[in-house]
Amino acid sequence: MNLNLLSGVAALSLVCAACSEPASQDETTAPEPVLVTPVTPGPNVTDDLDSFVAKCDADFTRLKARVEAIEAFKGPYTVDSVMVPLNDLDTEIGNAYYWPYIVTATQPDEAYRDAAMACVQKFIPLFNDLGLSQKIYHQVKAIDLTGADQVTTFMVEETIKSYESSGVDKDDQTRARIKAINEETFRLSQLFDKNIRDDVRYVEVEDVARLSGLPEDYIAGHQPDENGIIKISTSYPDMFPVFSYADDDQLRYDMRMANGNRGYPVNEEVLRDLLKKRKELAQILGYQTFAHLTMEDRMIGTPERADAFIKDINALVRGTAELERDRLLERYRQIDPEAEMVMPWQRGYISEKLRAELYAYDSQQVRQYFQFDNVKAGIFQLTQDLFGVEIRDWDTPVWDPQVSAHEMVENGQVIGRFYLDLHPRAGKDQHATHYTLRVGVKGKQIPMSVLVTNFPGGDGTAGLMEHTQVETFLHEFGHLIHNMFSGTQTWAYVAGMSMERDFVEAPSQMLEEWVWDYETLKSFAINTDGEVLPRELFDKMLAARNFNRATGVAGQTYLAAESLQFHIADPETLDFDAVSNGLWETYSVYPTVPGTHGWASFGHLGGYSSNYYTYQWSLAIAADMFTRFEAEGLRNKATAMDYRTMVLGSAGSRPADEMLEEFLGRPFTVEAYAEDLKEAAQSAQ
């Protein structure tokens, strides 16, 4: 999430300023710029609740006065007199807002989380006032860009475009309604996520024998309580091993039912209200649907193109996914000769067995080589080797003993700082997420990030990880790297990770390729006896890499179609279960699970809205970018530095198509991803 607040609160609400006569051109003194220290300290992570609330109130009061002071400026309107104060304001608002937002996902105390949410919501009217300020709009519109550099020109023009495409021509009453909708949609989106985060469900087991098949370290960590009950939660480290390894089919079914109903029924009304508000906003602004509104400034451009892309990708994998399903059924009949289909809660379990038999590959055997501390150190080393930086510990307070803090250093200078909050605990977001804490602005402040995951470890154990978890770690760390290296821009509006939000997953998805490189893995894939992951075992992993891949891609196209269709349908009459189940039958190759309501815990519906296609779209970009590394070497430092400067360092200072063309030496295409999927299909035959 990156709030480019100046752009009419684009990342939040897509609203803009009102239209009226320009302010007078009486010459007055430009507002003093906000002072931002060159090396920004971390947030006050050890504040007690009262201090936290007081700081939020003080920040809000100070920044509201700052907006009013900028609005009062009468000219002359130049880049220096208008955009520099706005740039500093944008930076300061982000600094005040990001930390409370992160607290809502990381603070174990519910009262503290609620206070953080109240703080976040307190800022929404301020964002709207800034985005709906007709005075600021006319100041920006009046700037003479003659002689301005390319990035400054792009930044100012994009700011004006955002204002004008988001309601600048509406009357006072309509603009007031836009503001109200923005505030309500943000509240509903946050409530939707909160309901998912807070709804941790449990399956209770009375006999340890029912854990048969699960790894020894998992069983050791799930001992009966004083009442003889073993409680298994829907948190990822608890749940996913059950689906993969538990011999007890009823246990896997119970976990599927528990997870498939998180957020239900409370999120049904919340989601419907959210979709209603989004539709109303789109219609006020003259768009057919909210999907048309939100895709206008993305690479893909239109919902029609997104829909075609989703269908094309599904068509590429459909036949192979059906073949994968039929193979699983054949294997399942060795367990249950009467079986007519493999159900979703059985797929992971049967897949583990079939993959082991086809490729002599045992994922539990692989786990012993991925100890959490070693994985973390290995990802640090990979980043240092590729990009010529140093990662060192940062001596600063943290909000939990399991949280670590680090600095990224280049040529002796700190260029970024980050926190890692990587292990599960009560009240914490259960997803794996990168949060921007500070956007890096050249000459003003360095970037800062927070990585929030739920990996094993941090409790005195080795923290043995699945290889897929290692892949997730590197993916999320890729977002962190992107933020660290994007702090090269003078203007906060174009700082951060991209202007087009359907590009931002691509760098992280490309980086995942390095966990499939033996030279990378052997540096940190070491078991407790000090033995390195054997090459023979890695080759088995690699051979099995595309096993059931088509099924996974088909599932992703289902989610992409669901997020799109929910934002195209009429929310008044939308039957969530009927649409969701119908799309599942169209895009997936497995039956639905009666009695589940997965859409109620589909957290991406809040932040990504209609645009979950982004993950497949970004995979296409990632595959194309990776072709250069494949040709020139995964450890080629010159290639890595080109990638860092041309792609990551460009941030949002130009369209993604331009940075991709510079890096690749040609325009971006989806052909590499299509070929990749075709090769995967051939290997599955």
C-alpha positions as CSV (number, residue, x, y, z in Angstrom):
1,M,0.0,0.0,0.0
2,N,1.4,3.4,-1.0
3,L,-0.6,6.5,-0.4
4,N,0.3,9.0,-3.0
5,L,-1.8,11.4,-1.1
6,L,-1.4,14.3,-3.5
7,S,-3.1,12.5,-6.3
8,G,-6.6,13.0,-5.0
9,V,-6.0,10.2,-2.5
10,A,-5.6,7.9,-5.5
11,A,-4.7,4.7,-3.5
12,L,-7.5,5.3,-1.1
13,S,-10.5,6.6,-2.9
14,L,-9.8,7.9,-6.4
15,V,-11.4,11.2,-5.7
16,C,-10.3,14.7,-6.6
17,A,-10.7,18.4,-6.3
18,A,-13.8,20.4,-7.1
19,C,-14.0,22.8,-9.9
20,S,-14.5,26.6,-9.4
21,E,-12.9,29.8,-10.4
22,P,-9.1,29.9,-9.8
23,A,-7.9,31.6,-6.7
24,S,-6.7,35.2,-7.2
25,Q,-3.1,35.7,-8.4
26,D,-2.3,38.2,-5.6
27,E,1.4,37.6,-4.8
28,T,2.0,36.2,-1.3
29,T,4.8,34.2,0.4
30,A,4.8,30.5,-0.4
31,P,4.2,28.3,2.6
32,E,7.3,27.2,4.5
33,P,8.3,23.6,3.6
34,V,7.8,20.9,6.2
35,L,11.2,20.0,7.7
36,V,11.9,16.3,7.1
37,T,15.1,14.9,8.5
38,P,17.4,13.2,6.0
39,V,17.5,10.0,8.0
40,T,14.1,9.5,9.5
41,P,14.0,7.7,12.8
42,G,11.6,4.9,13.4
43,P,8.1,5.3,14.8
44,N,7.4,5.4,18.5
45,V,6.8,1.6,18.7
46,T,6.9,1.4,22.5
47,D,4.3,4.1,23.1
48,D,1.7,3.2,25.6
49,L,-1.9,3.5,24.5
50,D,-2.5,7.0,25.8
51,S,0.7,8.3,24.2
52,F,-0.2,6.7,20.9
53,V,-3.6,8.3,20.8
54,A,-2.2,11.7,21.8
55,K,0.4,11.5,19.1
56,C,-2.2,10.6,16.5
57,D,-4.4,13.6,17.6
58,A,-1.4,16.0,17.5
59,D,-0.3,14.8,14.0
60,F,-3.8,15.2,12.7
61,T,-4.2,18.7,14.1
62,R,-0.8,19.8,12.8
63,L,-1.3,18.4,9.3
64,K,-4.8,19.7,9.0
65,A,-3.5,23.2,9.7
66,R,-0.8,22.6,7.1
67,V,-3.4,21.8,4.4
68,E,-5.3,25.0,5.3
69,A,-2.0,27.1,5.1
70,I,-1.2,25.7,1.6
71,E,-4.8,26.4,0.5
72,A,-4.4,30.0,1.5
73,F,-1.4,30.6,-0.8
74,K,-2.3,33.2,-3.4
75,G,0.6,32.8,-5.9
76,P,2.6,33.1,-8.0
77,Y,2.1,29.4,-8.9
78,T,5.3,27.7,-9.7
79,V,6.8,24.2,-9.2
80,D,8.8,25.6,-6.2
81,S,6.0,27.5,-4.6
82,V,3.2,24.9,-5.1
83,M,4.7,21.5,-5.6
84,V,7.5,21.7,-3.1
85,P,5.2,22.4,-0.1
86,L,2.7,19.8,-1.3
87,N,5.6,17.3,-1.7
88,D,6.6,17.9,1.9
89,L,3.0,17.7,3.1
90,D,2.5,14.4,1.2
91,T,5.6,13.0,2.9
92,E,4.6,14.1,6.4
93,I,1.0,12.8,6.0
94,G,2.3,9.4,4.9
95,N,4.7,9.3,7.9
96,A,1.8,10.0,10.3
97,Y,-0.6,7.6,8.7
98,Y,1.4,4.5,7.8
99,W,2.4,3.4,11.3
100,P,-1.1,3.4,12.8
101,Y,-2.2,1.4,9.8
102,I,0.5,-1.2,10.4
103,V,-0.4,-1.3,14.1
104,T,-3.9,-2.5,13.2
105,A,-2.3,-5.7,11.8
106,T,0.4,-6.3,14.3
107,Q,-0.6,-5.2,17.8
108,P,-1.8,-8.1,20.0
109,D,-3.9,-5.9,22.3
110,E,-7.4,-5.5,20.9
111,A,-7.9,-2.1,22.6
112,Y,-4.6,-0.8,21.0
113,R,-5.7,-2.2,17.6
114,D,-9.0,-0.5,17.9
115,A,-7.3,2.8,18.8
116,A,-5.0,2.4,15.8
117,M,-8.1,1.8,13.6
118,A,-9.7,5.0,15.0
119,C,-6.5,6.9,14.2
120,V,-6.4,5.6,10.6
121,Q,-10.0,6.5,10.1
122,K,-9.4,10.0,11.6
123,F,-7.1,10.8,8.7
124,I,-9.6,9.8,6.0
125,P,-11.5,13.2,6.1
126,L,-8.1,14.9,5.9
127,F,-7.2,12.9,2.7
128,N,-10.6,13.8,1.3
129,D,-10.2,17.5,2.1
130,L,-6.8,17.5,0.4
131,G,-8.1,15.5,-2.6
132,L,-11.2,17.7,-2.9
133,S,-9.4,21.0,-2.5
134,Q,-10.4,23.2,-5.4
135,K,-7.8,25.8,-4.3
136,I,-5.0,23.3,-4.5
137,Y,-6.2,21.9,-7.8
138,H,-6.2,25.4,-9.4
139,Q,-2.7,26.1,-8.0
140,V,-1.4,22.9,-9.6
141,K,-3.2,23.6,-12.9
142,A,-1.8,27.1,-13.1
143,I,1.9,26.0,-13.0
144,D,4.0,26.8,-16.0
145,L,6.0,23.7,-16.8
146,T,8.3,25.4,-19.4
147,G,11.8,24.2,-18.7
148,A,10.8,21.6,-16.1
149,D,12.5,18.2,-16.3
150,Q,10.7,15.1,-17.5
151,V,9.9,13.6,-14.1
152,T,8.6,16.9,-12.8
153,T,6.5,17.4,-15.8
154,F,5.1,13.8,-15.6
155,M,4.4,14.3,-11.9
156,V,2.4,17.5,-12.4
157,E,0.5,16.3,-15.4
158,E,-0.5,13.1,-13.6
159,T,-1.6,15.0,-10.6
160,I,-3.8,17.2,-12.8
161,K,-5.1,14.2,-14.7
162,S,-6.0,12.5,-11.5
163,Y,-8.0,15.5,-10.3
164,E,-9.8,15.9,-13.6
165,S,-10.8,12.3,-14.0
166,S,-12.1,11.9,-10.5
167,G,-14.9,14.5,-10.2
168,V,-13.4,17.9,-10.6
169,D,-16.4,19.0,-12.7
170,K,-19.0,18.1,-10.2
171,D,-21.2,20.5,-8.2
172,D,-20.8,21.1,-4.5
173,Q,-23.5,18.7,-3.5
174,T,-22.0,15.9,-5.6
175,R,-18.5,16.5,-4.3
176,A,-19.8,16.3,-0.8
177,R,-21.4,12.9,-1.7
178,I,-18.1,11.7,-3.2
179,K,-16.3,12.6,0.1
180,A,-18.9,10.7,2.1
181,I,-18.6,7.7,-0.1
182,N,-14.8,7.7,0.2
183,E,-14.9,7.8,3.9
184,E,-17.5,5.0,4.1
185,T,-15.7,2.7,1.6
186,F,-12.5,3.0,3.5
187,R,-14.3,2.2,6.8
188,L,-16.0,-0.8,5.2
189,S,-12.8,-2.1,3.6
190,Q,-11.0,-1.9,7.0
191,L,-14.0,-3.6,8.7
192,F,-14.0,-6.4,6.1
193,D,-10.3,-7.1,6.8
194,K,-10.7,-6.8,10.6
195,N,-13.5,-9.4,10.6
196,I,-11.3,-11.8,8.7
197,R,-8.3,-11.1,11.0
198,D,-10.3,-11.5,14.2
199,D,-12.1,-14.7,13.1
200,V,-9.6,-17.3,14.1
201,R,-11.4,-20.7,14.3
202,Y,-10.3,-23.9,15.8
203,V,-10.7,-27.6,15.3
204,E,-10.5,-29.7,18.5
205,V,-8.9,-33.1,18.5
206,E,-9.2,-35.4,21.5
207,D,-6.8,-38.2,20.3
208,V,-3.2,-37.5,19.3
209,A,-3.5,-40.5,17.0
210,R,-5.6,-38.3,14.7
211,L,-2.4,-36.3,14.0
212,S,-0.9,-39.3,12.2
213,G,1.1,-38.3,9.1
214,L,1.9,-34.8,10.3
215,P,5.6,-33.9,10.9
216,E,7.1,-34.8,14.3
217,D,7.9,-31.1,15.1
218,Y,4.3,-30.2,14.3
219,I,2.9,-32.9,16.7
220,A,5.4,-31.8,19.4
221,G,4.0,-28.3,19.1
222,H,0.4,-29.4,19.4
223,Q,0.2,-31.3,22.7
224,P,-3.1,-31.8,24.6
225,D,-4.2,-29.1,27.0
226,E,-5.2,-29.7,30.6
227,N,-8.5,-31.1,29.3
228,G,-6.9,-33.5,26.9
229,I,-7.9,-31.3,23.9
230,I,-5.6,-30.5,21.0
231,K,-6.6,-27.2,19.4
232,I,-5.6,-26.6,15.8
233,S,-6.2,-23.1,14.5
234,T,-6.9,-21.7,11.1
235,S,-3.6,-19.7,11.2
236,Y,-1.4,-20.7,8.3
237,P,1.3,-22.6,10.2
238,D,-1.4,-24.7,11.9
239,M,-3.7,-25.3,9.0
240,F,-1.6,-25.9,5.9
241,P,0.3,-28.9,7.2
242,V,-3.0,-30.6,8.0
243,F,-4.1,-30.3,4.4
244,S,-0.8,-31.7,3.2
245,Y,0.1,-34.5,5.6
246,A,-2.8,-35.5,8.0
247,D,-3.9,-39.0,7.3
248,D,-7.3,-38.3,9.0
249,D,-9.7,-37.3,6.2
250,Q,-12.3,-36.0,8.7
251,L,-9.6,-33.7,10.3
252,R,-8.8,-32.3,6.9
253,Y,-12.5,-31.8,6.1
254,D,-13.1,-30.1,9.5
255,M,-10.2,-27.7,8.8
256,R,-11.6,-26.9,5.4
257,M,-15.0,-26.1,6.8
258,A,-13.5,-24.0,9.6
259,N,-11.3,-22.0,7.2
260,G,-14.0,-21.8,4.5
261,N,-16.3,-20.0,6.8
262,R,-14.0,-17.4,8.4
263,G,-15.6,-14.0,8.1
264,Y,-19.0,-15.5,7.6
265,P,-21.8,-14.4,8.1
266,V,-20.7,-11.0,9.4
267,N,-18.9,-10.0,6.2
268,E,-21.8,-10.6,3.9
269,E,-23.5,-7.3,4.8
270,V,-20.1,-5.5,5.0
271,L,-19.1,-6.7,1.5
272,R,-22.5,-5.8,0.0
273,D,-22.4,-2.3,1.4
274,L,-18.8,-1.9,0.2
275,L,-19.8,-2.9,-3.3
276,K,-22.8,-0.6,-3.3
277,K,-20.6,2.4,-2.3
278,R,-18.1,1.5,-5.0
279,K,-20.7,1.3,-7.6
280,E,-22.3,4.6,-6.6
281,L,-18.9,6.3,-6.8
282,A,-18.2,4.9,-10.2
283,Q,-21.6,6.1,-11.5
284,I,-21.1,9.6,-10.1
285,L,-17.8,9.8,-11.9
286,G,-19.3,8.6,-15.1
287,Y,-18.0,5.0,-15.3
288,Q,-20.0,2.0,-16.1
289,T,-18.7,0.0,-13.1
290,F,-16.2,0.4,-10.4
291,A,-13.9,-2.0,-12.3
292,H,-13.9,0.5,-15.2
293,L,-13.0,3.3,-12.8
294,T,-10.2,1.5,-11.0
295,M,-8.6,-0.1,-14.1
296,E,-8.4,3.1,-16.0
297,D,-4.9,4.0,-14.7
298,R,-3.5,0.5,-14.7
299,M,-1.5,-1.3,-17.3
300,I,-4.4,-3.5,-18.4
301,G,-6.7,-0.5,-19.0
302,T,-10.2,-2.0,-19.0
303,P,-12.3,-4.8,-17.3
304,E,-12.9,-6.2,-20.8
305,R,-9.2,-6.7,-21.3
306,A,-8.8,-8.1,-17.8
307,D,-11.7,-10.6,-18.4
308,A,-10.1,-11.7,-21.7
309,F,-6.7,-12.1,-20.1
310,I,-8.2,-14.2,-17.2
311,K,-10.0,-16.4,-19.7
312,D,-7.0,-16.8,-21.9
313,I,-4.8,-17.9,-19.0
314,N,-7.4,-20.4,-17.9
315,A,-7.7,-21.8,-21.4
316,L,-4.0,-22.4,-21.4
317,V,-4.1,-24.5,-18.3
318,R,-7.6,-26.0,-18.3
319,G,-6.8,-29.3,-20.1
320,T,-3.7,-29.9,-18.0
321,A,-5.6,-29.1,-14.8
322,E,-8.1,-31.8,-15.8
323,L,-5.3,-34.3,-16.4
324,E,-3.8,-33.4,-13.0
325,R,-7.2,-33.9,-11.4
326,D,-7.7,-37.3,-13.0
327,R,-4.3,-38.5,-11.9
328,L,-5.1,-37.5,-8.3
329,L,-8.4,-39.4,-8.5
330,E,-6.6,-42.5,-9.8
331,R,-4.2,-42.3,-6.9
332,Y,-7.0,-41.6,-4.4
333,R,-8.7,-44.8,-5.4
334,Q,-5.8,-46.8,-4.0
335,I,-7.1,-45.4,-0.6
336,D,-10.8,-45.4,-1.4
337,P,-11.7,-47.7,-4.4
338,E,-15.2,-46.3,-4.4
339,A,-14.1,-42.7,-4.8
340,E,-15.7,-40.8,-7.7
341,M,-13.9,-37.5,-7.2
342,V,-11.2,-35.8,-5.2
343,M,-12.6,-33.1,-2.9
344,P,-10.7,-29.9,-2.2
345,W,-9.7,-30.9,1.3
346,Q,-8.2,-34.1,-0.1
347,R,-6.2,-32.6,-3.0
348,G,-3.2,-31.5,-1.0
349,Y,-2.9,-34.8,0.8
350,I,-3.1,-36.9,-2.3
351,S,-0.8,-34.5,-4.2
352,E,1.9,-35.0,-1.6
353,K,1.7,-38.8,-2.0
354,L,1.5,-38.8,-5.8
355,R,4.3,-36.3,-6.1
356,A,6.5,-38.4,-3.9
357,E,5.8,-41.5,-6.0
358,L,6.3,-39.8,-9.4
359,Y,9.4,-37.9,-8.5
360,A,10.7,-39.7,-5.4
361,Y,10.3,-36.4,-3.7
362,D,9.2,-36.0,-0.1
363,S,8.5,-32.4,1.0
364,Q,8.9,-33.4,4.6
365,Q,12.4,-34.6,3.8
366,V,13.1,-31.2,2.2
367,R,11.8,-29.3,5.3
368,Q,14.7,-30.3,7.4
369,Y,17.0,-28.2,5.2
370,F,15.0,-25.0,5.6
371,Q,15.5,-23.7,9.1
372,F,14.0,-20.3,9.6
373,D,17.2,-18.5,10.8
374,N,19.2,-19.9,7.9
375,V,16.5,-19.0,5.4
376,K,16.4,-15.4,6.7
377,A,20.2,-15.2,6.5
378,G,20.2,-16.6,3.0
379,I,17.7,-14.1,1.7
380,F,19.8,-11.3,3.2
381,Q,22.9,-12.7,1.5
382,L,21.2,-13.0,-1.8
383,T,20.1,-9.4,-1.7
384,Q,23.6,-8.3,-0.7
385,D,25.2,-10.3,-3.5
386,L,22.9,-9.2,-6.3
387,F,22.6,-5.5,-5.4
388,G,25.9,-4.6,-3.7
389,V,24.4,-3.5,-0.4
390,E,25.0,-4.5,3.2
391,I,22.2,-5.5,5.6
392,R,23.0,-5.1,9.3
393,D,21.1,-5.0,12.5
394,W,19.5,-1.7,13.5
395,D,19.5,-0.9,17.3
396,T,16.0,0.5,17.8
397,P,13.0,-0.4,19.9
398,V,10.6,-3.1,18.5
399,W,7.0,-3.9,19.4
400,D,7.4,-7.6,20.2
401,P,10.5,-9.6,21.2
402,Q,10.2,-11.7,18.0
403,V,10.4,-8.6,15.8
404,S,13.9,-7.7,14.4
405,A,15.1,-4.4,12.9
406,H,17.6,-3.9,10.2
407,E,19.3,-1.3,8.0
408,M,20.3,-1.5,4.3
409,V,23.6,0.2,3.7
410,E,25.4,1.2,0.5
411,N,28.9,2.7,0.5
412,G,28.7,3.3,4.2
413,Q,25.4,5.2,3.9
414,V,22.1,4.0,5.2
415,I,19.6,3.9,2.3
416,G,16.7,2.1,4.0
417,R,15.5,0.6,7.2
418,F,13.0,-2.3,7.9
419,Y,11.3,-4.4,10.6
420,L,10.7,-8.1,10.3
421,D,7.6,-9.4,12.2
422,L,7.7,-13.0,10.9
423,H,6.1,-15.3,13.4
424,P,2.4,-15.9,14.4
425,R,0.8,-14.5,17.6
426,A,-2.7,-13.7,18.8
427,G,-4.3,-10.6,17.1
428,K,-1.8,-10.4,14.3
429,D,-2.7,-10.5,10.6
430,Q,-2.5,-14.0,9.4
431,H,-1.3,-13.2,5.8
432,A,2.1,-12.6,4.5
433,T,2.3,-8.9,3.7
434,H,4.7,-6.1,3.0
435,Y,3.8,-2.7,4.5
436,T,5.4,0.6,3.5
437,L,6.2,2.5,6.6
438,R,8.0,5.4,4.9
439,V,8.2,6.3,1.2
440,G,11.8,7.2,0.4
441,V,12.1,10.8,-0.9
442,K,15.5,11.9,-2.2
443,G,17.2,14.4,0.1
444,K,14.3,14.2,2.6
445,Q,13.9,10.7,4.1
446,I,15.0,7.2,3.5
447,P,12.4,4.4,2.9
448,M,11.2,2.1,5.6
449,S,9.3,-1.1,5.5
450,V,7.6,-3.7,7.7
451,L,7.3,-7.3,6.7
452,V,4.5,-9.3,8.4
453,T,4.3,-13.1,7.9
454,N,3.4,-16.2,10.0
455,F,6.4,-18.5,9.5
456,P,7.4,-21.2,12.0
457,G,10.2,-20.4,14.4
458,G,10.8,-17.7,16.9
459,D,9.8,-20.0,19.7
460,G,13.1,-21.8,20.4
461,T,12.6,-24.4,17.7
462,A,14.4,-24.7,14.4
463,G,11.4,-23.4,12.6
464,L,11.4,-25.9,9.8
465,M,9.8,-24.3,6.7
466,E,8.1,-25.7,3.6
467,H,9.9,-24.8,0.4
468,T,6.7,-22.9,-0.6
469,Q,7.1,-20.8,2.6
470,V,10.7,-20.0,1.6
471,E,9.3,-18.9,-1.8
472,T,6.7,-16.7,0.0
473,F,9.4,-15.2,2.2
474,L,11.5,-14.2,-0.8
475,H,8.4,-12.9,-2.6
476,E,7.5,-10.6,0.3
477,F,11.1,-9.6,0.8
478,G,11.0,-8.6,-2.9
479,H,8.4,-6.0,-2.1
480,L,10.6,-4.7,0.7
481,I,13.6,-4.5,-1.7
482,H,11.5,-2.6,-4.1
483,N,10.6,0.0,-1.5
484,M,14.2,0.2,-0.4
485,F,15.5,0.9,-4.0
486,S,12.6,3.1,-5.0
487,G,13.6,5.9,-2.7
488,T,15.4,7.7,-5.5
489,Q,12.8,10.2,-6.5
490,T,12.5,13.9,-5.5
491,W,8.7,13.9,-5.6
492,A,6.7,11.9,-3.1
493,Y,3.9,11.6,-5.7
494,V,6.1,9.3,-7.9
495,A,8.1,7.7,-5.0
496,G,7.2,4.3,-3.8
497,M,6.8,1.1,-5.9
498,S,4.8,2.1,-9.0
499,M,2.1,4.3,-10.4
500,E,0.3,1.3,-11.9
501,R,-0.7,-1.0,-9.2
502,D,-1.0,-4.1,-11.5
503,F,2.8,-3.9,-11.9
504,V,3.9,-4.0,-8.3
505,E,3.7,-7.8,-7.8
506,A,6.0,-8.5,-10.8
507,P,9.4,-7.7,-9.2
508,S,8.6,-10.0,-6.3
509,Q,7.3,-12.8,-8.5
510,M,10.4,-12.7,-10.6
511,L,12.6,-12.9,-7.5
512,E,10.9,-16.2,-6.6
513,E,13.0,-17.8,-9.3
514,W,16.1,-17.6,-7.1
515,V,14.7,-20.2,-4.7
516,W,14.7,-22.6,-7.6
517,D,18.4,-22.0,-8.2
518,Y,20.7,-24.5,-6.5
519,E,23.6,-22.1,-6.2
520,T,21.4,-19.9,-4.1
521,L,19.8,-22.6,-2.0
522,K,23.0,-24.5,-1.1
523,S,24.3,-21.4,0.7
524,F,21.5,-21.6,3.4
525,A,19.6,-24.9,2.9
526,I,21.4,-26.7,5.7
527,N,19.9,-29.2,8.2
528,T,20.5,-29.3,12.0
529,D,23.5,-31.7,11.4
530,G,25.2,-29.1,9.2
531,E,24.5,-31.0,6.0
532,V,23.7,-29.0,2.8
533,L,20.7,-29.8,0.7
534,P,21.9,-32.6,-1.6
535,R,22.0,-31.8,-5.3
536,E,20.1,-35.0,-6.0
537,L,17.2,-33.9,-3.7
538,F,17.2,-30.5,-5.3
539,D,16.9,-32.1,-8.8
540,K,13.9,-34.0,-7.6
541,M,12.4,-30.7,-6.3
542,L,13.0,-29.1,-9.6
543,A,11.6,-32.0,-11.5
544,A,8.4,-31.8,-9.4
545,R,8.2,-28.0,-9.6
546,N,5.4,-28.0,-12.2
547,F,3.5,-30.8,-10.5
548,N,-0.1,-29.7,-10.3
549,R,0.9,-26.2,-11.4
550,A,-2.0,-25.9,-13.9
551,T,-4.4,-26.6,-11.0
552,G,-2.9,-23.8,-9.0
553,V,-3.1,-21.3,-12.0
554,A,-6.7,-22.4,-12.6
555,G,-7.5,-21.5,-9.0
556,Q,-5.9,-18.1,-9.3
557,T,-8.0,-17.4,-12.4
558,Y,-11.1,-18.3,-10.4
559,L,-10.2,-15.7,-7.7
560,A,-9.4,-13.1,-10.4
561,A,-12.7,-13.7,-12.1
562,E,-14.5,-13.5,-8.7
563,S,-13.0,-10.2,-7.8
564,L,-13.9,-8.8,-11.2
565,Q,-17.4,-10.2,-11.4
566,F,-18.3,-9.0,-7.9
567,H,-17.5,-5.5,-9.0
568,I,-19.4,-5.7,-12.3
569,A,-22.6,-7.3,-10.9
570,D,-25.4,-5.3,-9.3
571,P,-24.6,-5.4,-5.6
572,E,-28.3,-5.1,-4.6
573,T,-29.2,-8.5,-6.1
574,L,-25.7,-10.2,-6.1
575,D,-25.9,-13.7,-4.6
576,F,-22.3,-14.2,-3.4
577,D,-22.6,-17.9,-3.0
578,A,-24.2,-18.5,-6.4
579,V,-21.7,-16.3,-8.3
580,S,-18.8,-17.7,-6.4
581,N,-19.8,-21.3,-6.9
582,G,-20.6,-20.7,-10.6
583,L,-17.2,-19.2,-11.2
584,W,-15.6,-22.1,-9.3
585,E,-17.3,-24.6,-11.6
586,T,-16.2,-22.6,-14.6
587,Y,-12.5,-22.0,-13.7
588,S,-11.6,-24.7,-11.3
589,V,-11.6,-28.4,-12.0
590,Y,-12.7,-29.5,-8.5
591,P,-16.2,-29.6,-6.9
592,T,-17.3,-26.9,-4.5
593,V,-17.5,-27.6,-0.8
594,P,-21.1,-27.2,0.3
595,G,-21.6,-25.0,3.4
596,T,-18.5,-22.9,2.9
597,H,-18.4,-19.2,1.9
598,G,-14.8,-18.5,0.9
599,W,-15.5,-15.1,-0.5
600,A,-16.2,-13.8,3.1
601,S,-12.5,-14.2,3.9
602,F,-11.1,-13.2,0.5
603,G,-9.1,-10.3,2.0
604,H,-8.0,-9.0,-1.4
605,L,-11.5,-7.8,-2.1
606,G,-10.7,-4.9,0.2
607,G,-7.4,-3.6,-1.1
608,Y,-7.4,-5.1,-4.6
609,S,-11.1,-4.6,-5.2
610,S,-11.8,-5.8,-8.8
611,N,-8.1,-6.3,-9.6
612,Y,-7.0,-9.7,-8.3
613,Y,-6.0,-10.4,-12.0
614,T,-2.9,-8.4,-11.0
615,Y,-1.2,-11.6,-9.8
616,Q,-1.4,-13.4,-13.1
617,W,-0.7,-10.2,-15.0
618,S,2.3,-9.6,-12.9
619,L,3.5,-13.2,-13.4
620,A,3.5,-12.5,-17.2
621,I,5.6,-9.4,-16.6
622,A,7.9,-11.3,-14.2
623,A,8.4,-14.1,-16.8
624,D,9.3,-11.6,-19.4
625,M,11.8,-9.7,-17.2
626,F,13.4,-13.0,-16.1
627,T,14.3,-13.8,-19.7
628,R,17.1,-11.3,-19.5
629,F,18.5,-12.9,-16.3
630,E,18.2,-16.3,-17.9
631,A,20.3,-15.1,-20.9
632,E,22.9,-13.2,-18.9
633,G,23.1,-15.2,-15.6
634,L,21.1,-15.2,-12.3
635,R,24.2,-13.8,-10.5
636,N,25.2,-11.3,-13.2
637,K,25.7,-8.1,-11.1
638,A,25.6,-5.8,-14.1
639,T,22.1,-7.2,-15.1
640,A,21.0,-6.9,-11.5
641,M,22.1,-3.3,-11.3
642,D,20.3,-2.5,-14.5
643,Y,17.2,-4.1,-13.1
644,R,17.6,-2.1,-9.8
645,T,18.1,1.3,-11.5
646,M,15.8,0.9,-14.6
647,V,12.9,-0.9,-12.9
648,L,13.0,-0.7,-9.1
649,G,14.7,2.7,-9.0
650,S,12.3,4.2,-11.5
651,A,9.5,3.9,-8.9
652,G,6.4,5.7,-10.3
653,S,8.4,8.3,-12.2
654,R,7.3,6.9,-15.6
655,P,4.9,4.3,-17.0
656,A,5.8,0.7,-16.4
657,D,5.8,-0.1,-20.1
658,E,8.7,2.4,-20.5
659,M,10.9,1.0,-17.7
660,L,10.3,-2.5,-19.0
661,E,11.2,-1.6,-22.5
662,E,14.4,0.0,-21.3
663,F,15.4,-3.0,-19.3
664,L,14.4,-5.6,-21.9
665,G,15.5,-3.7,-24.9
666,R,12.0,-4.3,-26.4
667,P,8.3,-3.9,-25.5
668,F,6.9,-6.2,-22.8
669,T,4.8,-9.1,-24.0
670,V,3.0,-12.0,-22.3
671,E,4.6,-14.6,-24.6
672,A,7.2,-15.7,-22.1
673,Y,4.5,-16.6,-19.6
674,A,2.4,-18.3,-22.2
675,E,5.4,-20.4,-23.3
676,D,6.2,-21.2,-19.7
677,L,2.7,-22.5,-19.1
678,K,2.8,-24.5,-22.3
679,E,6.1,-26.1,-21.3
680,A,4.7,-26.9,-17.9
681,A,1.7,-28.6,-19.6
682,Q,4.0,-30.7,-21.8
683,S,6.0,-31.8,-18.7
684,A,2.7,-33.0,-17.1
685,Q,1.8,-35.2,-20.1
